[in-house]
């Protein structure tokens, strides 16, 4: 008897994971690098200017996450539904919208840079010149950042994760190099760091555009009427806002926390908060990389009601983010001097403030990992309202509420403590909510991540790509369905499809087969990593005639190329 070994999911997760670490963190990594270079070349005091502009960067993240990532998730779902027109529509609308918005942001930002800097520096007016310089150079690159990031999400959905990885890697290398060129050799100050980021975005955008020349791409631009365009855009925004709202609340949170720190601690507090915030960029490499690897996979498998696959992916993702967050928390609690050394903090007034802030702030890492992953998971399983509530609680209401109260009671320490308390109370809310859903659905949804379980009439199998296993599996499925009049046809359909997959590929490691015995029909879901092959379209050049037999005995065959996998669903009526 064959059982599912999850090898196909394991390899697909691994294939997406490393490239996504770099792809998903373009804007934040650039800010992290800017902070290091500015500290090294200009002194840690200049970090305060970058920290003041941080809300603008998170607001840009909000936009390209909401439209780019939100659109790519809907595109994945459309592919799972075998709707190529809809998937292409999401692709077209997202890219055109984000490119237009990026251009408008650049124009507006340059035109009103002075006024925006004054608004951001409400509690620290002496920083206005540096903030204006940094903001003006940073906003120039926004059209390129929006284009590069939105396209990268869709390219990963299209099963080509290495191209975005290379584009983001190139953008960050160029950013690093031009940081030294603009700051050290052209003496452009803190504005040079932002201009280096914009230069990296430009070159990354040019490189990632190679996607349009790749023969294996499946996403295309299509013509849409204005009403259709706006309709798809509304769907994208509705879907993407839940997870991207973390950036909206982060934008507001950073702005208010900056004001509180300016009132209760002063410039040393802004330096400390900048380093604490930058330490999150290290954690976010793993959190965003893992979450955005998980999200399209979970959305596809949940849509196909493969709850065992969803459970496997979420457990693997949770393990990664917990290990990463725990390791970083221990590092910065025990040895906060590592970041002081990295950021060249030497001012005697700044050192004790930064060390104290880091040790308290690092306690929140583990909670951040759990709530961040849960936000993306909720969006992937189409629970957008829950995702929005998590983002609102963890990202704004709780930290601002605790910071306002605790800073009044404990001063500066109250601000740092508020971050850990916000994460703790959000997790408690999720625990209570999951228990409520479990009772409400009488156990249909269970566990902390409120996932379903595959029914008893669902049989999951994995085989190696060889004829012997294919034939044996077909016989085993017939035995499973021995009381069903369609059992012989089902076994024949599975055998014909699997033999064709094996014969048309030089090698295929693992094939997943899931059989669902419903009241009206039997659904056979087959996934493999082989070359593109649509069984609905018979090819006279093939040496094998298995597919012509399959098309005759099946009542319906649906096919899509999704996540770099062939996804075929065969329907046979009972």
Helices and strands as residue ranges (DSSP letters): H 7-23, H 26-42, G 44-46, H 47-64, I 65-69, H 70-80, H 84-111, H 113-120, G 125-127, H 128-139, H 142-157, H 161-180, I 181-185, H 190-208, G 209-213, H 226-264, H 267-303, H 307-334, H 337-342, H 348-361, G 362-364, H 365-380, H 384-392, I 393-397, H 398-410, H 412-440, E 458-464, H 467-480, H 487-503, E 510-517, E 521-528, H 546-553, E 556-562, E 565-573
